Amino acid sequence: MMIVPWTEFAVGPLRSPILVLMGAVGCVLLIACSNIAGLMLARSGARSREIAVRAALGAGRWRLIQQTMAESLVLSVLGTAAGLFLALGGIRLLLLLAPETVSQSVAIRIDGWVLAFTAAAGILAGLLFGLAPAWQVARIGRYDSLKEGAVARVRLAWAGRDCGRFWWPVR
């Protein structure tokens, strides 16, 4: 007779599929975070005029970076909360579908350690993937976007008028 640890006895044959599943979840998290960072970069590029107005009104670079990082953290906290609610439902569903030997022998639940790890991972992901948009906000020239907007507005104002006969001042 050989003594085997309880976890190995209960989940022994399922250990490698669980590790593969954990790796896949990590890859999905990485892909989702990079997609959100890309969307935030595109959004901050589209908001360059708003950022330039804020800077012209007196907001410093540090304040603009704080705003961008706060938006990133709000997104990550909301995503983490949604993931936890999906995990709760997923655990219940998987326990209903699991064979009786697995569902009775292993107590699968979300405890304090899982919540702490998930919260830490969500906040860390929000901080790390919020740095790129914050870096872009810090590099934007204070008044360049306002100048570009004015030039574009002048071109739009003159585009619909016959500039050969009359000179229309831009108001």
Sequence and secondary structure as in RCSB ss.txt:
>XXXX:A:sequence
MMIVPWTEFAVGPLRSPILVLMGAVGCVLLIACSNIAGLMLARSGARSREIAVRAALGAGRWRLIQQTMAESLVL
SVLGTAAGLFLALGGIRLLLLLAPETVSQSVAIRIDGWVLAFTAAAGILAGLLFGLAPAWQVARIGRYDSLKEGA
VARVRLAWAGRDCGRFWWPVR
>XXXX:A:secstr
     HHHHHHGGGHHHHHHHHHHHHHHHHHHHHHHHHHHHHHHHHTHHHHHHHHHTT  HHHHHHHHHHHHHHH
HHHHHHHHHHHHHHHHHHHHHHS HHHHHH      HHHHHHHHHHHHHHHHHHHHHHHHHHHHS TTHHHHHHH
HHHHHHHHHTS TTT      
